[in-house]
Amino acid sequence: MIELRHITKDYQVGKFQVRALDDVSVRFRKSEFVCVHGPSGCGKTTLLNVIGGLDGYDFGNLLVNGQDTAAFKDRDWDCYRNQSVGFVFQNYYLLPHLNVFENVELALTLTRISKSERRTRVMKALESVSLTKEAKNMPNQLSGGQMQRVAIARAIVNDPDIVLADEPTGALDSHTAEVILDILKEISKDRLVVLVSHNLALAEKHSTRIIELLDGKIIKDSHPLLNEDPEKTYQKQKTSMKFFDAIKMSFKNMLRTKVRTLMTTFAGCIGIIGIGLVLSISKGVNSYIEEVQKSALGNYPITIMSSAKLLDEEGEEIPEREEFPAGETVEIRSGETRYDYYNVMEREFLTYLEAMPSELYSVVDYNTSIAMNILSETSSGYRKVSQSQFSEMSKDENFVLAQYDVLKGSLPNEADEVALVIDKYNCLDAITLYYLGIDYENVESYTFDALLAKQFKLLFNNEYYQKVGDFYASKGSSQYQSLYENSQFTLKITGIMRIKKNANTVLYDSGLLYTSALTDTVYENARQSDIYVDQAAFGLTKNVFTGLPYEEIVSFSSTTSPDYQLTQTLLSIGAEVNTTRIYVYTSTFSDRLAISDYVSAYENETSPIKITYYDYMNTVTTEFANLVRVFSTVLIIFSSVSLVVSAIMIGIITYVSIFERIKDIGIMRSVGARKADIATLFNFETMTIGLFSGIFGILGTLVLMRPVNTMVKNLVVDYTVSFTGIAQVIVAKFEARYIFFLLLGSVLLTLVAGFVPSVIAARKKPIVALKSER
């Protein structure tokens, strides 16, 4: 039973307030056919809307089966409209993109009824209005009377307690109107039917009760209900649209509005094409930049050096002089430099460098050398080999093999193995052969096998140095043959190496490469030799080569301390490993800056050794890093503009779509659809459009990549005198992983763009949506 207690409803019309219902109190029976009659503007439709929960009230109360509705929330009213009320409107309000069956089924999609049960109920409702044959027809294929009967079937399909009919015969001829009223009268036998009508004659003929309104007040009630206490039987139940039903309705609407759907898809597609091209161009340019960096930077490693700090006579470090000073005086610099400590790289710094993050560099090559005594047999006798043609090979074999081909043999691995490096023309200079002790006169070429057969002899200190009285001296060339033949350590050439065609870095000049294992062997043997033991025992008191003590040597421009001279002696006999330079190879400008900062951060105030670094590409590094940042920023700006424009276009089109479908929203809300259901419908539509925008955007990107590549190449060729590897430049590179990101981005873009319009749609009050004009 429905009861209205002192209901008052006002409307704001401009600056004026209009009272539609004025202190209305009325009760309705569970089953009766009530006709609300009165002149236009008397509040008939407002009364119907209040009873049906389409509109609220300002004062008073509405009771449904004894349940007070004052505390009803939006979801409670949705449930009430879906399960307790059925609406029949004068203008039918059928959704044009759904057929007859689907329009009638609409209220059932918000319930938990199974699909088979829904079909049974829909067909039963259509049968009651004699429209089973028209179940598959679209609304535009029906007459006015048929559409009104569909509206009645929709109103009763969920078996509501109340059917509210607002001028259902207003747009029909008299015969059809009689048919509609007969149907409503039949329905009223087991439920309440409230009819609003101007036709009093028809109302008196069919209704069981007539209520007359005037100026928002009830002035006459032909059969009022008095003094009956209602049973509190109303129960709230939740309503929600099933996900697949929402998908189905969204697809049908998109098919109905094909042009708008295509326009929205195109709007999103433009943005995705822009993003796709930006990503592809960014990838292509960055890839090319990386190749250029590897090619350019590989030949210019960061060089880390050590040097003895310059001290004055008091032992204080000499401050750096001011560059380009002002003034008109010229200072005389004399005897200012003191060499107190030899510039051997200190162990603390080497440990610090080993802790540098490995992702910053390709390889760290320690320029380590150690004094060795090596003999070679030539056609003219035995010669001591110049160590200037020997270099220690990097411990990172993969890095070496990335830059050099082993033409024959293998890389050296053991202490007694070396490799011969030749140039890219397969040549060796005669001077190199001379220093290595290999015959070159009257020789035009060597085979690889002949070079691999060459051997050298390494002499340890106890073999090479002899004690003469109180000091040591090296054995002379007259003893070289004996030393060569009696040496127990043979160096063998195990491989012939040449730089690769596409090498980024020239690591070694022509000559011999030895392993760190040989360095360790020579150093350990030197530390156990007689000459080192004696020198360590004498310290600064005696030089084992001169027999004299170490004394400070003062020259015109510098002073050399005894400590400095002692270190020189130990280096000459292989008892110290000389690491004065370290080459750090990297492939990007940003990494070079990070490495420079890392080295600069090292401090050791107590050390006499000063660590410095030199980056030949420093200026280019800084400028190029800035260029890359600017380029990336520009791409991001273009991408952002593209996204914003697309989002605005999609938002506008979605809002227009909502505006044109505002009555559809009102119809769905009138049958109990929640705000969330309305938002879901529009969100799914925008997501679907986003998906197709992404697909077409990706295809558009792939199509446009070729002309973009061609155009940019032509521009670079026209306006650039020379450009490294321009023939191989691919400006735009599309990666497979972009497909996922572009599709996801497109869906999110359209979802975000349509979010505000969907919220606006969901927040529309049912009565406002139904009354709006398109």
C-alpha positions in Angstrom: 0.0 0.0 0.0 1.2 3.5 -0.9 0.6 6.4 1.5 1.5 10.1 1.0 1.5 12.2 4.2 1.5 16.0 3.8 3.7 15.9 0.7 4.9 19.3 -0.5 7.0 19.8 -3.6 8.4 23.1 -4.9 10.3 23.9 -8.2 12.6 26.7 -8.8 11.8 28.4 -12.1 14.3 31.2 -12.7 14.0 33.5 -9.8 10.5 32.2 -8.9 9.5 29.3 -6.8 6.5 27.3 -8.0 4.6 24.9 -5.7 3.6 21.8 -7.6 2.2 19.8 -4.6 0.8 21.5 -1.6 0.3 19.4 1.5 -1.0 16.3 -0.3 -2.1 13.4 1.8 -3.6 10.3 0.1 -3.6 6.5 0.5 -3.8 3.9 -2.3 -5.0 0.3 -2.1 -2.9 -2.6 -3.2 -5.0 -3.2 -6.2 -7.1 -0.5 -7.8 -7.3 1.6 -11.0 -6.8 5.2 -9.9 -7.2 8.1 -12.3 -5.6 11.4 -11.4 -7.4 14.2 -13.2 -7.0 17.9 -13.4 -6.0 20.8 -15.6 -2.5 21.3 -17.0 0.0 22.4 -14.3 -2.1 21.2 -11.4 0.6 18.7 -10.2 -0.6 15.4 -11.7 2.7 14.4 -13.2 4.6 15.6 -10.2 2.4 13.4 -8.0 3.1 10.4 -10.2 6.9 11.1 -10.1 6.9 11.4 -6.3 5.0 8.1 -6.0 7.4 6.4 -8.5 10.6 7.7 -6.9 11.6 9.6 -10.0 11.5 12.9 -8.1 11.9 13.8 -4.4 9.7 15.8 -2.1 10.6 18.8 0.0 8.3 18.2 3.0 6.1 15.4 4.2 6.6 11.6 3.9 6.0 8.7 1.5 5.3 5.3 2.9 5.6 2.1 0.9 3.9 -0.9 2.5 4.5 0.8 5.8 8.2 1.6 5.1 9.2 5.2 5.7 11.2 6.4 2.7 12.6 9.6 4.3 15.9 7.8 5.0 16.1 6.2 1.5 19.4 6.6 -0.3 20.0 6.6 -4.0 20.5 2.8 -4.1 17.2 2.3 -2.2 15.3 4.4 -4.7 16.9 2.4 -7.5 15.8 -0.8 -6.0 12.3 0.6 -5.4 11.9 1.7 -9.0 13.1 -1.6 -10.3 11.1 -4.0 -8.1 8.1 -2.1 -7.0 7.2 0.4 -9.8 6.6 0.2 -13.5 6.3 3.3 -15.7 4.3 3.9 -18.8 5.0 7.3 -20.4 3.1 9.3 -22.9 6.1 9.3 -25.3 6.8 5.6 -24.8 10.5 6.2 -24.2 11.8 3.0 -25.8 15.5 2.8 -26.3 15.9 3.0 -30.1 19.0 0.8 -30.4 17.2 -2.2 -28.6 14.5 -4.3 -30.2 11.1 -5.0 -28.6 12.3 -8.0 -26.6 15.4 -6.2 -25.3 13.4 -3.1 -24.3 11.0 -5.2 -22.3 13.9 -7.1 -20.8 15.7 -3.9 -19.7 14.3 -3.9 -16.1 15.2 -7.6 -15.7 18.9 -7.0 -16.6 19.2 -5.3 -13.2 18.1 -8.3 -11.3 19.7 -11.7 -10.5 17.2 -13.6 -12.6 18.7 -16.2 -14.9 18.7 -15.7 -18.7 16.1 -18.4 -19.3 13.7 -17.0 -16.6 14.2 -13.6 -18.1 13.1 -14.8 -21.5 10.1 -16.6 -20.1 9.0 -13.4 -18.3 9.5 -11.2 -21.3 7.5 -13.4 -23.6 4.7 -13.6 -21.0 4.6 -9.8 -20.8 4.5 -9.5 -24.6 1.8 -12.1 -24.8 -0.3 -10.1 -22.3 -0.2 -7.1 -24.7 -0.5 -9.3 -27.9 3.0 -8.5 -29.3 4.9 -11.8 -29.3 5.3 -11.7 -33.0 6.9 -8.3 -32.9 9.6 -9.3 -30.3 12.5 -8.9 -32.8 11.3 -5.6 -34.3 13.0 -2.3 -33.7 10.9 0.6 -32.2 11.0 2.5 -35.5 9.1 -0.5 -37.1 6.1 -0.2 -34.7 3.0 2.0 -34.6 2.2 4.4 -31.8 -0.2 1.9 -30.2 2.3 -0.9 -30.5 5.1 1.1 -28.9 2.8 2.0 -26.0 1.9 -1.7 -25.5 5.7 -2.4 -25.4 6.0 0.2 -22.7 3.3 -1.5 -20.7 4.9 -4.8 -21.1 8.2 -3.3 -19.9 6.3 -1.8 -16.9 4.9 -5.2 -15.8 7.7 -7.6 -16.7 9.2 -7.4 -13.3 5.8 -8.0 -11.6 5.8 -4.6 -9.8 3.3 -3.6 -7.1 2.6 -0.3 -8.8 2.1 0.7 -12.4 2.2 4.5 -13.1 0.9 5.7 -16.4 1.4 9.3 -17.4 -1.0 10.2 -20.2 -0.5 6.9 -22.0 -3.3 7.6 -24.4 -2.4 11.3 -25.2 -0.7 10.5 -28.5 -3.1 7.7 -29.6 -6.4 7.6 -31.5 -9.5 6.8 -29.6 -9.7 3.1 -30.6 -6.1 2.5 -29.6 -6.6 4.5 -26.4 -9.5 2.1 -25.5 -7.2 -0.9 -26.1 -4.5 0.6 -23.9 -6.9 1.4 -21.1 -8.4 -2.0 -21.2 -5.0 -3.5 -20.8 -4.3 -1.3 -17.8 -7.6 -2.1 -16.3 -6.8 -5.8 -16.6 -3.5 -5.2 -14.9 -5.1 -3.4 -12.0 -6.9 -6.5 -10.9 -3.8 -7.6 -9.0 -1.8 -4.4 -8.5 -2.2 -0.7 -8.1 -2.4 1.3 -11.4 -2.3 5.1 -11.2 -3.2 6.8 -14.4 -2.8 10.5 -15.2 -5.2 11.7 -17.9 -7.0 14.7 -19.3 -9.8 12.6 -20.6 -12.3 12.4 -17.8 -14.8 10.4 -19.8 -12.3 7.6 -20.5 -11.2 7.7 -16.9 -14.7 7.3 -15.5 -15.3 4.5 -17.8 -12.3 2.4 -16.9 -11.0 3.5 -13.5 -12.3 2.5 -10.1 -11.2 5.7 -8.4 -10.9 9.3 -9.5 -8.7 11.9 -7.8 -9.0 15.5 -8.9 -6.1 18.0 -8.4 -6.1 21.7 -8.6 -3.2 24.0 -7.8 -1.3 21.1 -6.2 -4.1 20.1 -3.9 -6.5 17.2 -3.9 -10.0 18.7 -4.2 -11.9 15.5 -4.8 -11.4 11.8 -4.2 -14.2 9.4 -5.4 -13.2 6.4 -3.3 -10.7 7.4 -0.5 -9.0 4.8 1.7 -9.5 5.6 5.4 -8.2 4.2 8.6 -6.4 1.1 7.3 -3.0 0.3 8.9 -0.6 -0.9 6.3 1.5 -4.1 6.8 5.2 -3.5 6.9 6.1 -5.9 4.2 8.5 -3.8 2.0 12.0 -5.3 1.8 15.0 -3.6 0.2 16.9 -5.6 -2.4 20.0 -4.6 -4.3 19.9 -4.1 -8.0 22.8 -4.1 -10.5 23.3 -4.5 -14.2 25.3 -7.6 -15.2 28.6 -7.0 -16.9 27.7 -8.8 -20.1 24.4 -7.0 -20.3 26.2 -3.7 -20.1 28.6 -4.9 -22.8 25.7 -5.9 -25.0 23.9 -2.6 -24.6 27.1 -0.6 -25.2 27.8 -2.4 -28.4 24.3 -2.0 -29.7 24.4 1.7 -29.0 27.8 2.1 -30.8 26.4 0.3 -33.8 23.4 2.6 -33.8 25.7 5.7 -33.7 28.3 4.4 -36.2 29.3 7.8 -37.4 29.9 9.2 -33.9 31.7 6.0 -32.9 34.0 6.4 -35.9 34.6 10.1 -35.1 35.5 9.3 -31.5 37.7 6.4 -32.6 39.4 8.7 -35.2 40.0 11.3 -32.5 41.7 8.8 -30.2 43.5 7.3 -33.2 45.2 10.6 -34.0 46.6 10.8 -30.5 47.8 7.2 -30.5 49.5 7.7 -33.9 51.2 10.7 -32.5 52.4 8.8 -29.5 53.4 5.8 -31.6 55.5 8.0 -33.9 57.1 9.8 -31.0 58.0 6.4 -29.4 59.3 5.0 -32.7 61.2 8.2 -33.6 62.6 8.4 -30.0 63.7 4.8 -30.2 65.2 5.2 -33.6 67.1 8.3 -32.8 68.3 7.0 -29.5 69.5 3.8 -31.1 71.4 5.8 -33.7 72.8 8.1 -31.0 73.9 5.0 -29.0 75.7 3.7 -32.1 77.3 7.1 -32.7 78.3 7.3 -29.1 79.8 3.8 -29.1 81.7 4.6 -32.3 82.9 8.0 -31.2 83.5 7.3 -27.5 85.2 3.9 -27.9 88.4 5.6 -29.2 88.4 8.2 -26.4 88.3 6.5 -23.0 88.4 8.5 -19.8 92.1 8.5 -18.7 92.7 8.4 -14.9 96.2 9.4 -13.9 98.3 9.7 -10.8 101.0 12.2 -10.1 103.1 13.2 -7.2 101.9 16.3 -5.4 104.1 19.3 -6.0 105.6 20.4 -2.6 107.5 23.5 -1.6 110.7 23.6 0.5 108.7 23.2 3.7 106.8 20.2 2.3 103.6 22.0 1.8 101.5 21.4 -1.4 102.0 24.2 -3.9 98.7 25.8 -4.7 97.7 26.1 -8.3 98.5 29.4 -9.9 95.7 31.7 -11.0 95.1 31.5 -14.8 95.1 34.7 -16.8 95.8 37.0 -13.8 95.4 40.8 -14.0 98.3 43.1 -13.5 101.5 44.1 -15.3 104.1 42.0 -13.5 105.9 38.8 -14.7 107.0 36.4 -12.0 110.1 34.2 -12.3 109.6 30.5 -11.6 112.8 28.6 -10.6 113.4 25.4 -8.7 109.8 25.2 -7.7 109.0 21.6 -8.4 110.0 18.9 -5.9 109.7 15.2 -6.7 109.3 13.5 -3.3 107.2 10.4 -4.2 107.0 8.4 -7.4 103.6 8.6 -9.0 102.6 4.9 -8.5 98.8 4.5 -8.4 97.9 3.9 -4.7 96.1 0.7 -3.6 93.4 2.7 -1.8 92.3 4.4 -5.0 92.4 1.1 -6.9 90.0 -0.4 -4.3 87.8 2.6 -4.6 87.7 2.3 -8.4 86.8 -1.4 -8.2 83.7 -0.4 -6.3 82.4 1.8 -9.1 79.0 0.7 -10.4 79.6 -1.8 -13.2 76.7 -0.5 -15.3 78.6 2.8 -15.9 81.4 1.3 -18.0 82.2 -1.3 -20.6 85.6 -2.2 -19.3 88.3 -0.7 -17.0 91.8 -1.2 -18.6 94.7 -0.8 -16.2 97.8 0.5 -18.0 100.1 -1.6 -15.9 103.7 -2.2 -16.8 106.6 -4.0 -15.1 110.3 -4.1 -16.0 111.2 -7.4 -17.7 114.4 -8.7 -19.2 113.6 -10.5 -22.5 116.0 -11.9 -25.1 115.3 -12.7 -28.7 117.3 -14.8 -31.2 117.9 -13.2 -34.6 119.9 -14.0 -37.7 122.6 -11.7 -36.5 122.8 -13.0 -32.9 120.9 -12.4 -29.7 119.3 -9.1 -28.7 117.5 -7.7 -25.7 114.0 -6.8 -26.7 112.6 -3.3 -26.1 109.8 -3.4 -23.7 108.1 -0.5 -25.4 106.4 -3.0 -27.8 104.9 -5.0 -24.9 101.5 -4.3 -23.4 99.5 -6.0 -20.7 96.2 -7.3 -22.2 92.9 -6.5 -20.5 91.5 -9.2 -18.1 88.1 -8.8 -19.8 88.5 -11.2 -22.7 85.0 -10.6 -24.0 85.8 -6.9 -24.3 89.0 -7.7 -26.2 87.2 -10.1 -28.5 84.5 -7.6 -29.2 87.1 -5.3 -30.7 89.7 -7.8 -32.1 89.6 -10.9 -34.3 92.0 -13.7 -33.6 93.1 -14.5 -37.1 95.0 -17.6 -36.1 95.7 -19.4 -32.8 94.2 -18.2 -29.5 94.3 -15.5 -26.9 97.1 -15.9 -24.4 95.9 -17.2 -21.0 99.1 -18.4 -19.2 102.1 -16.5 -18.0 104.3 -17.8 -20.8 101.9 -16.9 -23.6 101.7 -13.7 -25.7 99.8 -12.6 -28.7 101.0 -10.6 -31.7 98.8 -7.6 -32.8 99.0 -6.5 -36.4 97.3 -3.6 -38.1 94.2 -3.6 -40.2 96.3 -3.9 -43.4 98.0 -7.1 -42.0 101.2 -5.2 -41.7 104.0 -4.7 -39.1 106.3 -1.7 -39.3 110.0 -2.6 -39.6 110.8 -0.5 -36.4 108.3 -2.7 -34.5 110.0 -5.9 -35.7 113.4 -4.3 -34.8 112.3 -3.6 -31.2 110.8 -7.1 -30.9 114.0 -8.7 -32.1 112.5 -10.2 -35.2 114.4 -10.2 -38.5 113.1 -7.6 -41.0 116.0 -6.9 -43.4 115.6 -8.7 -46.8 112.3 -10.1 -45.6 109.1 -9.1 -47.5 106.5 -11.0 -45.4 105.9 -13.6 -42.8 103.3 -16.3 -42.7 101.2 -16.6 -39.6 102.8 -20.0 -38.9 106.2 -18.5 -39.0 105.3 -15.8 -36.5 103.6 -18.3 -34.2 106.9 -20.3 -34.2 108.8 -17.3 -32.8 109.9 -17.6 -29.2 111.4 -15.2 -26.6 113.3 -15.9 -23.3 112.5 -14.2 -20.0 115.4 -13.7 -17.6 114.7 -13.3 -13.9 116.8 -10.9 -11.8 119.1 -13.6 -10.4 119.9 -14.6 -14.0 120.3 -11.1 -15.4 122.0 -9.2 -12.6 125.4 -10.1 -11.0 127.1 -8.6 -7.9 130.3 -6.8 -8.6 132.0 -5.9 -5.3 129.5 -3.7 -3.4 127.0 -3.1 -6.2 125.0 -4.9 -8.9 125.3 -4.7 -12.7 123.5 -6.3 -15.6 125.3 -8.9 -17.7 126.6 -7.7 -21.0 125.6 -8.6 -24.5 128.5 -11.0 -24.8 126.6 -13.3 -22.4 123.2 -13.1 -24.2 123.6 -16.4 -26.0 124.4 -18.3 -22.8 121.6 -16.6 -21.0 119.2 -17.4 -23.8 120.1 -21.0 -24.0 120.0 -21.5 -20.2 116.8 -19.6 -19.6 114.0 -21.8 -18.1 111.2 -19.4 -19.1 110.1 -19.3 -22.7 107.5 -16.9 -24.1 105.5 -18.3 -27.0 103.3 -16.4 -29.5 99.9 -18.2 -29.3 97.8 -16.0 -31.5 97.7 -13.4 -34.3 95.2 -10.6 -33.6 93.8 -7.8 -35.8 91.2 -5.1 -35.0 87.7 -5.8 -36.2 86.1 -3.9 -39.1 83.3 -2.5 -36.9 85.4 -2.0 -33.7 84.5 0.9 -31.6 87.8 1.1 -29.7 91.5 0.8 -30.7 92.9 -0.8 -27.6 96.4 -1.7 -28.6 99.1 -0.7 -31.1 101.0 -3.2 -33.0 103.2 -5.3 -30.8 103.0 -8.1 -28.2 100.3 -8.6 -25.6 101.0 -10.5 -22.4 98.7 -11.6 -19.5 98.5 -10.3 -16.0 99.7 -13.7 -15.0 103.1 -12.8 -16.4 103.1 -9.6 -14.5 102.4 -11.5 -11.3 105.2 -14.0 -12.1 107.8 -11.4 -12.7 106.8 -9.3 -9.6 106.9 -12.3 -7.3 110.2 -13.5 -8.6 111.7 -10.0 -8.4 110.6 -9.7 -4.7 112.6 -12.9 -3.9 115.7 -11.9 -5.9 119.1 -11.1 -4.3 119.2 -7.6 -5.7 115.8 -6.7 -4.2 116.7 -8.3 -0.8 119.9 -6.3 -0.6 118.2 -3.0 -1.8 115.4 -3.5 0.8 118.0 -4.0 3.5 120.0 -0.9 2.5 117.0 1.3 2.1 118.0 4.9 1.4 121.5 4.3 2.8 122.8 2.7 -0.4 121.9 2.3 -4.1 122.7 -1.2 -5.2 123.6 0.0 -8.7 126.0 2.8 -7.6 127.1 1.7 -4.1 126.3 5.2 -3.0 123.6 6.5 -0.6 120.5 8.2 -2.0 120.7 11.9 -1.7 118.5 14.8 -2.8 119.3 15.9 -6.3 118.8 19.6 -7.0 118.6 20.9 -10.5 117.9 24.3 -12.0 114.1 23.6 -12.2 113.4 20.8 -9.7 114.4 18.8 -6.7 114.2 15.0 -6.5 114.0 13.4 -3.1 115.7 10.1 -2.1 112.4 8.4 -1.7 111.5 9.2 -5.3 114.9 7.8 -6.5 114.5 4.6 -4.4 111.1 3.9 -6.0 112.6 4.3 -9.5 115.3 1.7 -8.6 112.6 -0.8 -7.4 110.6 -0.2 -10.6 113.7 -0.9 -12.8 114.2 -4.3 -11.3 110.5 -5.3 -11.5 110.0 -5.2 -7.7 107.2 -2.6 -8.1 104.3 -2.7 -10.6 103.8 0.7 -12.3 100.1 1.6 -12.7 100.0 5.3 -13.6 97.1 5.3 -16.0 93.8 3.6 -16.1 91.5 3.7 -19.1 87.8 3.6 -18.5 85.7 2.7 -21.6 82.1 3.6 -21.8 79.5 3.9 -24.5 77.2 6.8 -23.5 77.8 10.4 -22.7 75.7 10.2 -19.5 77.9 7.4 -18.2 81.0 9.4 -18.9 79.7 12.3 -16.7 78.8 9.8 -13.9 82.3 8.2 -14.1 84.0 11.7 -14.0 81.9 12.6 -10.9 82.8 9.3 -9.3 86.5 9.8 -9.8 86.4 13.4 -8.7 84.7 12.4 -5.4 87.8 10.4 -4.3 89.8 12.2 -1.6 92.9 11.1 0.4 94.4 14.1 2.1 97.3 12.1 3.7 98.4 10.5 0.4 101.4 12.1 -1.5 99.8 11.0 -4.7 97.3 13.1 -6.6 94.6 11.4 -8.6 93.3 13.2 -11.7 91.4 12.3 -14.8 91.3 13.5 -18.4 88.3 13.3 -20.7 89.2 14.3 -24.2 85.5 14.3 -25.1 84.5 16.4 -22.0 83.0 19.3 -23.9 81.3 17.1 -26.5 80.0 14.9 -23.6 78.4 17.8 -21.8 76.9 19.3 -25.0 75.7 16.0 -26.4 74.1 15.1 -23.1 72.3 18.4 -23.0 71.2 17.9 -26.7 69.8 14.4 -25.8 67.9 15.9 -22.9 66.5 18.7 -25.0 65.5 16.3 -27.8 63.7 14.0 -25.3 61.9 16.9 -23.7 60.7 18.2 -27.1 59.4 14.7 -27.9 57.6 14.5 -24.6 56.0 17.9 -25.2 54.8 16.9 -28.6 53.5 13.6 -27.1 51.8 15.5 -24.3 50.1 17.9 -26.6 48.9 15.0 -28.8 47.5 13.3 -25.7 45.8 16.4 -24.4 44.2 17.2 -27.8 42.9 13.6 -28.1 41.6 13.6 -24.6 39.7 16.9 -25.2 38.3 15.7 -28.5 37.1 12.4 -26.9 35.7 14.2 -23.9 33.7 16.6 -26.1 32.4 13.9 -28.4 31.5 11.7 -25.3 29.7 14.6 -23.7 27.8 15.3 -26.9 26.8 11.6 -27.0 25.6 11.8 -23.4 23.6 15.0 -24.1 21.9 13.3 -27.0 21.2 10.2 -25.0 20.0 11.9 -21.9 16.5 10.5 -22.2 17.9 7.1 -22.6 19.6 7.7 -19.2 16.3 8.8 -17.7 14.6 5.6 -19.0 17.2 3.4 -17.6 17.1 5.2 -14.2 13.3 4.9 -14.2 13.6 1.1 -14.4 16.0 1.0 -11.5 19.5 1.4 -13.1 22.0 2.7 -10.5 24.4 5.6 -11.1 27.2 3.0 -11.3 25.3 1.1 -14.0 25.0 4.3 -16.1 28.7 5.1 -15.6 29.7 1.5 -16.5 27.8 1.7 -19.8 29.6 4.9 -20.8 32.9 3.8 -19.5 32.7 0.5 -21.4 31.8 2.4 -24.6 34.8 4.7 -24.2 37.1 1.7 -23.3 35.9 -0.1 -26.5 36.5 3.0 -28.5 39.9 3.3 -26.9 40.8 -0.3 -27.9 39.8 0.3 -31.5 41.6 3.7 -31.5 44.7 1.9 -30.3 44.5 -0.8 -33.0 44.0 1.7 -35.8 46.6 4.0 -34.2 49.2 1.3 -34.3 48.4 0.4 -37.9 48.6 4.2 -38.7 51.9 4.4 -37.0 53.3 1.4 -39.0 52.0 2.9 -42.2 53.5 6.4 -41.6 56.9 5.2 -40.4 58.2 4.6 -43.9 57.5 8.1 -45.3 58.7 9.6 -42.0 62.0 7.7 -42.3 62.4 8.7 -46.0 61.6 12.4 -45.3 64.0 12.8 -42.4 66.8 11.0 -44.2 66.3 13.3 -47.2 66.3 16.4 -45.0 69.5 15.3 -43.2 71.2 14.6 -46.5 70.1 18.0 -47.9 71.2 20.1 -45.0 74.2 18.2 -43.6 77.6 18.1 -45.2 78.6 14.9 -43.5 76.8 12.6 -41.1 78.2 9.4 -39.7 76.4 6.4 -41.1 73.5 8.4 -42.6 72.8 5.7 -45.1 72.0 3.3 -42.3 69.9 5.7 -40.2 66.4 4.4 -39.3 64.7 7.3 -37.7 61.6 5.5 -36.6 61.8 2.0 -35.0 58.7 0.4 -33.8 59.1 -2.4 -31.2 56.6 -5.1 -30.5 56.3 -4.1 -26.8 54.9 -0.8 -27.9 51.7 -2.6 -29.0 50.8 -3.4 -25.4 51.7 0.0 -24.1 49.8 1.8 -26.9 46.7 -0.3 -26.5 46.7 0.1 -22.7 47.4 3.8 -23.1 44.6 4.3 -25.6 42.1 2.5 -23.4 43.2 4.5 -20.4 43.2 7.8 -22.4 39.6 7.3 -23.6 38.5 6.1 -20.1 40.0 9.2 -18.5 38.6 11.5 -21.2 35.1 9.9 -20.8 35.3 9.8 -17.0 33.9 13.3 -16.4 31.1 12.9 -18.9 30.2 9.5 -17.6 30.0 10.9 -14.0 27.8 13.7 -15.3 25.5 11.2 -16.9 25.4 9.0 -13.8 24.5 12.0 -11.6 21.5 13.0 -13.7 18.3 12.7 -11.8 15.8 10.4 -13.5 13.1 13.1 -13.8 15.5 15.7 -15.0 16.8 13.3 -17.7 13.3 12.4 -18.8 12.2 16.0 -19.1 15.3 17.3 -21.0 15.0 18.2 -24.6 17.6 17.0 -27.1 
